Amino acid sequence: METTVERTELVEIEAAVKACNAVAVPEPIRAALVRDLGPVANRLAKYADAAMMFVTDQASAEEASQVCTAIAADITAVKNHEVLAKITAGLHDLHRKWTGLRDMFVAPLEANRKVLKGKVITWQEGERRKAEEIQRKLQAAADAKAALERAKQEAEARRQREIETAALQKAEDARRAAAQAKGDERARLEAEANAADRKAAAANVKAETRTDAAASVVAPTVTVVAPKSGLRTSKTWKVIRVEEDAFYRALATRPDMREYVEIKTTAMERVKAANPSCEIPGIVFNQVTR
């Protein structure tokens, strides 16, 4: 069963088609147009030739003026022609009917799609923000874990350096004492110094290993993918505020910004007409006769 809205749309379609069929120009009207506008059409070539004439004295100026008057009369005749005006009005009405018919469908379709698309985008943006927050927390946890492991390796490297330093000092002390001792005591002290050297060397290797391990600790990059609806969207930049003072100050030293400014010469001409003494920096006026 047809709803009221559906019936209204069908009526509009039928009316638009009927109006389109009525555009066909009947023979009597076509004959009237040829009769009234034919002479004007025949004079077009004459006017084109007249436009090429040279105005060098009063006689040629008067002749050109007469042609201008004749052209103006023909312009008025064409613009005010009753039949042509009615046809033009009919075509204008037909245009409004067809654009109205188009908008009857397109306007609600676009409005509904915009609302629905907005809801989908809002959901997607919410999911994106959730994913970013989860990703931020997971990344922070990964970074903290890596920092803890790095600190652990660095602390162990420092401890091994301390062992190395202490062992080297012990070896130096033992050798100094061995130089003053004799016999078995000297041999014992030298053996003690050698053992301390070996301990220092082992600590040095361990310290280097721990330092390299600390440098190699890097937190993994965490990625969290937000769910998507499959709706095709695009991103654009929108100007939400214009700080005119800052913009115009920058314009003085930024030639590349000039393409963003429109110089409204028509507005300047109106101001000049209202106030002939008006002067605008950088603008040159010239009064012309039409």
C-alpha positions as CSV (number, residue, x, y, z in Angstrom):
1,M,0.0,0.0,0.0
2,E,1.3,3.4,-0.9
3,T,2.0,5.9,1.9
4,T,1.1,9.5,1.7
5,V,4.7,10.4,1.3
6,E,5.1,7.9,-1.6
7,R,2.0,9.3,-3.3
8,T,3.2,12.9,-3.0
9,E,6.5,11.9,-4.6
10,L,4.7,10.2,-7.5
11,V,2.5,13.2,-8.0
12,E,5.6,15.4,-8.2
13,I,7.2,13.1,-10.7
14,E,4.2,13.2,-12.9
15,A,3.9,17.0,-12.7
16,A,7.6,17.4,-13.6
17,V,7.2,15.1,-16.6
18,K,4.1,16.9,-17.7
19,A,5.8,20.3,-17.5
20,C,8.7,18.9,-19.5
21,N,6.4,17.8,-22.2
22,A,4.9,21.3,-22.3
23,V,8.2,22.8,-23.2
24,A,7.7,21.9,-26.9
25,V,7.2,25.2,-28.8
26,P,4.0,25.3,-30.9
27,E,4.3,26.4,-34.5
28,P,2.4,29.7,-34.0
29,I,4.8,30.7,-31.2
30,R,7.8,29.6,-33.3
31,A,6.5,31.8,-36.2
32,A,6.0,34.8,-33.9
33,L,9.6,34.4,-32.6
34,V,11.0,34.2,-36.1
35,R,8.9,37.2,-37.2
36,D,9.9,39.4,-34.2
37,L,13.5,38.3,-33.7
38,G,14.4,37.6,-37.3
39,P,15.2,41.2,-38.1
40,V,17.4,41.5,-35.0
41,A,19.2,38.4,-36.1
42,N,19.8,39.9,-39.5
43,R,21.3,43.0,-37.9
44,L,23.8,41.1,-35.8
45,A,26.4,41.0,-38.7
46,K,25.9,44.8,-39.3
47,Y,26.5,45.5,-35.6
48,A,29.6,43.3,-35.6
49,D,31.0,45.3,-38.5
50,A,30.1,48.5,-36.8
51,A,32.1,47.4,-33.7
52,M,35.2,47.5,-36.0
53,M,34.7,51.1,-37.2
54,F,37.1,53.8,-36.2
55,V,35.8,56.8,-34.3
56,T,38.1,59.7,-35.4
57,D,35.9,62.8,-35.7
58,Q,32.4,64.1,-34.8
59,A,30.7,62.5,-37.8
60,S,32.0,59.0,-37.0
61,A,31.3,59.5,-33.3
62,E,27.6,60.5,-34.2
63,E,27.4,57.5,-36.5
64,A,28.7,55.1,-33.8
65,S,26.3,56.7,-31.3
66,Q,23.4,56.0,-33.5
67,V,24.4,52.4,-33.9
68,C,24.7,52.1,-30.1
69,T,21.2,53.5,-29.7
70,A,19.9,50.9,-32.3
71,I,21.7,48.1,-30.5
72,A,20.2,49.2,-27.1
73,A,16.7,49.2,-28.7
74,D,17.2,45.7,-30.0
75,I,18.5,44.5,-26.6
76,T,15.4,45.9,-25.0
77,A,13.2,44.3,-27.6
78,V,14.7,40.9,-27.1
79,K,14.7,41.1,-23.3
80,N,11.1,42.3,-23.1
81,H,9.7,40.1,-25.9
82,E,6.5,38.7,-24.4
83,V,6.7,35.2,-26.0
84,L,10.3,34.8,-25.2
85,A,9.8,36.0,-21.6
86,K,7.0,33.4,-21.2
87,I,9.2,30.6,-22.6
88,T,12.1,31.7,-20.3
89,A,9.7,31.8,-17.3
90,G,8.4,28.3,-18.3
91,L,11.9,26.9,-18.5
92,H,12.8,28.5,-15.2
93,D,9.7,26.9,-13.7
94,L,10.6,23.6,-15.2
95,H,14.1,23.9,-13.8
96,R,12.7,24.5,-10.4
97,K,10.4,21.5,-10.7
98,W,13.1,19.1,-11.7
99,T,15.6,20.4,-9.1
100,G,12.8,20.3,-6.5
101,L,12.0,16.7,-7.6
102,R,15.7,15.8,-7.3
103,D,16.0,17.4,-3.8
104,M,12.8,15.6,-2.7
105,F,14.9,12.4,-2.9
106,V,18.4,13.6,-2.4
107,A,17.8,15.9,0.6
108,P,16.3,13.2,3.0
109,L,18.8,10.6,1.7
110,E,21.8,12.8,2.4
111,A,20.4,13.9,5.7
112,N,19.8,10.3,6.9
113,R,23.1,9.2,5.6
114,K,24.8,12.1,7.4
115,V,23.2,11.2,10.7
116,L,23.9,7.5,10.4
117,K,27.5,8.1,9.2
118,G,28.0,10.5,12.1
119,K,27.0,7.8,14.6
120,V,29.4,5.3,13.0
121,I,32.2,7.8,13.1
122,T,31.5,8.6,16.7
123,W,31.7,4.9,17.6
124,Q,34.9,4.4,15.6
125,E,36.5,7.5,17.2
126,G,35.5,6.1,20.7
127,E,37.0,2.7,19.8
128,R,40.2,4.5,18.5
129,R,40.5,6.4,21.8
130,K,40.0,3.3,23.8
131,A,42.7,1.5,21.7
132,E,45.1,4.4,22.1
133,E,44.6,4.4,25.9
134,I,45.2,0.6,26.1
135,Q,48.2,1.0,23.9
136,R,49.6,3.8,26.0
137,K,49.2,1.8,29.2
138,L,50.8,-1.4,27.7
139,Q,53.6,0.7,26.2
140,A,54.2,2.3,29.6
141,A,54.3,-1.1,31.3
142,A,56.7,-2.4,28.6
143,D,58.9,0.7,29.0
144,A,58.9,0.3,32.8
145,K,59.9,-3.4,32.6
146,A,62.7,-2.6,30.2
147,A,63.9,0.3,32.4
148,L,63.9,-2.1,35.4
149,E,65.9,-4.8,33.5
150,R,68.3,-2.1,32.3
151,A,68.8,-0.8,35.8
152,K,69.4,-4.4,37.1
153,Q,72.1,-5.0,34.5
154,E,73.7,-1.6,35.1
155,A,73.7,-2.3,38.9
156,E,75.4,-5.6,38.4
157,A,77.9,-4.0,36.0
158,R,78.8,-1.4,38.8
159,R,79.1,-4.3,41.3
160,Q,81.6,-6.1,39.1
161,R,83.6,-2.9,38.6
162,E,83.8,-2.5,42.4
163,I,85.0,-6.1,42.6
164,E,87.6,-5.4,39.8
165,T,88.8,-2.3,41.6
166,A,89.1,-4.0,44.9
167,A,91.0,-7.0,43.4
168,L,93.4,-4.7,41.5
169,Q,94.1,-2.8,44.8
170,K,94.6,-6.2,46.6
171,A,97.0,-7.4,43.9
172,E,99.0,-4.1,44.1
173,D,99.2,-4.4,47.9
174,A,100.3,-8.0,47.8
175,R,103.1,-7.3,45.2
176,R,104.3,-4.3,47.3
177,A,104.5,-6.6,50.4
178,A,106.1,-9.4,48.4
179,A,108.9,-7.1,47.4
180,Q,109.7,-6.7,51.1
181,A,109.4,-10.4,51.9
182,K,111.6,-13.4,51.4
183,G,111.2,-17.1,51.0
184,D,107.8,-18.8,51.4
185,E,106.2,-15.5,52.5
186,R,107.2,-13.8,49.3
187,A,105.9,-16.7,47.2
188,R,102.6,-16.7,49.1
189,L,102.2,-12.9,48.5
190,E,103.0,-13.2,44.8
191,A,100.5,-16.1,44.4
192,E,97.9,-13.9,46.3
193,A,98.6,-11.0,43.8
194,N,98.2,-13.3,40.8
195,A,94.9,-14.6,42.2
196,A,93.7,-11.1,42.7
197,D,94.7,-10.2,39.1
198,R,92.6,-13.2,37.8
199,K,89.7,-12.1,39.9
200,A,89.9,-8.5,38.6
201,A,90.1,-9.8,35.0
202,A,87.0,-12.0,35.5
203,A,85.1,-9.1,37.1
204,N,86.1,-6.9,34.1
205,V,84.6,-9.4,31.7
206,K,81.4,-9.7,33.7
207,A,81.1,-5.9,34.0
208,E,81.5,-5.5,30.2
209,T,78.9,-8.2,29.6
210,R,76.5,-6.5,31.9
211,T,77.1,-3.1,30.3
212,D,76.4,-4.5,26.9
213,A,73.3,-6.3,28.2
214,A,72.0,-3.0,29.7
215,A,72.5,-1.2,26.4
216,S,70.6,-3.9,24.5
217,V,67.5,-3.7,26.6
218,V,64.9,-2.0,24.5
219,A,61.1,-2.0,25.2
220,P,59.0,-3.6,22.4
221,T,56.7,-1.3,20.5
222,V,53.1,-2.1,21.5
223,T,50.4,-1.8,18.9
224,V,46.6,-2.1,19.6
225,V,44.3,-2.1,16.6
226,A,40.9,-0.6,17.1
227,P,37.9,-2.3,15.5
228,K,36.4,-0.6,12.4
229,S,33.0,-0.7,10.8
230,G,34.1,-0.9,7.2
231,L,32.5,2.5,6.4
232,R,34.6,4.6,4.0
233,T,35.7,7.8,5.7
234,S,38.3,10.5,5.0
235,K,40.1,13.0,7.2
236,T,40.2,16.7,6.4
237,W,41.6,19.8,8.1
238,K,39.1,22.5,9.2
239,V,39.8,26.1,10.2
240,I,38.1,26.6,13.5
241,R,39.4,30.0,14.4
242,V,41.1,32.9,12.7
243,E,43.3,35.3,14.7
244,E,43.2,38.2,12.2
245,D,45.8,40.4,13.9
246,A,48.4,37.6,13.9
247,F,47.5,36.7,10.4
248,Y,47.9,40.2,8.9
249,R,51.1,40.8,10.8
250,A,52.6,37.6,9.3
251,L,51.2,38.6,5.8
252,A,53.6,41.6,5.7
253,T,56.6,39.3,5.7
254,R,55.2,36.1,4.2
255,P,54.5,36.5,0.4
256,D,53.5,32.8,0.3
257,M,50.4,33.7,2.4
258,R,49.0,36.1,-0.2
259,E,47.1,33.4,-2.0
260,Y,44.8,33.1,1.0
261,V,43.7,36.8,0.7
262,E,41.2,38.1,-1.8
263,I,41.6,41.8,-2.7
264,K,38.0,43.0,-3.2
265,T,38.4,45.6,-6.0
266,T,34.7,46.0,-6.5
267,A,34.2,47.0,-2.9
268,M,37.1,49.5,-3.2
269,E,35.5,50.9,-6.3
270,R,32.2,51.4,-4.4
271,V,34.0,53.2,-1.6
272,K,35.8,55.4,-4.1
273,A,32.6,56.3,-5.8
274,A,31.0,57.3,-2.5
275,N,34.1,59.2,-1.4
276,P,36.3,60.3,-4.4
277,S,39.0,61.6,-2.0
278,C,39.5,58.1,-0.5
279,E,43.0,56.7,-1.0
280,I,44.0,53.1,-0.3
281,P,47.7,52.2,0.0
282,G,48.9,50.1,-2.9
283,I,45.7,50.7,-4.9
284,V,45.7,52.9,-8.1
285,F,42.3,54.1,-9.2
286,N,41.4,55.4,-12.7
287,Q,38.0,57.0,-13.5
288,V,36.5,55.7,-16.7
289,T,33.4,56.7,-18.7
290,R,31.0,54.1,-19.8
